[in-house]
């Protein structure tokens, strides 16, 4: 393994209680990073949501691998050698990175509240870029990056009006600085 650059910021590793029950995978299998936003107000709520067991058969739930808080602090809840449940159909090949951001909270599927107005902080984007650069060094097959909204284009009935369809996932949303991130990290945007 090549010498890795020192991390630009420390990563707090705090594994979810069910991490060992997530499917193991070789790091060489990972070729994609998926960018999400938490769509809840703070990191603590994101953690609580990640700890919820949603799949009784496996005893696991939904979570990203890494979380980037508004102050730029990095938190890792799932090791990269485990397939976290963060994007349907892409989990075996991807690492999920969640940016703390309110998104559409608390009216996620209300047709009147689909705007995502909270900008990402400079500290978040700087930490995200540092993390992506480190992942490029650690994961030999990493070539692609996508937003959750790029990969899950499912529409569902709006909670306020079943005759209206809204996107189930819109993250990281229109305020995510794709050009800045792609200029800093040589990954190809995957848009199936």
Order of alpha helices (4+ residues) and beta strands (2+ residues): beta-beta-alpha-beta-beta-beta-alpha-beta-alpha-beta-beta-alpha-beta
